Amino acid sequence: MSRKIAGFLVAVAAFMIFEWINLGFNLGDGRTTAFYVVHGVLVAVNLVLAIVLAVIGVRGLRRAKP
């Protein structure tokens, strides 16, 4: 994996973490329980995906030739 691709993966992961945590805090009150369950699952799955991408990107950066 090239350094560009690895850096891109880390950048995408950082953006995803910021965006989904921000969405989680901005969910309004007064919605149904189903709304919060669905969005909670979406936030959790996307944060796990972001962590996986970050790990792959960091490993790629460490292994890439300068």
N, C-alpha and C positions, 0 to 999 in steps of 0.2 A: 504494500500500500504506500502511495506517495505521501509526502508531508502535506501537500495541499488537501488531499482527500481526508487525511486524519485530522487536520486542523478544521476542515469544514464540518466533520462529524462532531467535534468538540464544540464548535460554535452553534450548531443546530441543537445540541443537547442543552447548552446553556440557555439558549432562547426558549426552548420548550419548558425547562424548569421554571424560568422566570414567568413565562406566559401562563402556565397552568396553575402555579401558586397564586398569581395575581387573580386569575379567574375564580379560584376557590375562595379567596377573600372577598371578592366583589359579588358573590351570589346574594341576591336580595332576600329579605325576609317575606313571609307571607305566602310562600309557595307550598305546593303539596309535597308530601313526603316522597313520592315517587320522583319528583323533580330533583330533590337533593340526593336521592339514592343513585339515580342515573348519572348526575354530574359528578358525584363522589367517585363512582366507578371510573368514569372517563378521566378524571384527574389522576387517580391512582394508577391506572394502566399507562397513561402517557408519561407519568413521572418514572415509572419502571422502565419504559422504553427509552426515555432520555438518559437514565443511568446506564443502561446497556450501551447506548450509542457513545456516551462519554468514555466508558471503559474501553470500548473498541478503538475509539479515537486516540486515547492516551497511550494504549499499547502500540498503536500504529506510529505515533510520534516517537516513542522510545526506540522502536525497531528501525525506523526509517533512516536511511543514510543521509548525512548532512549535505 
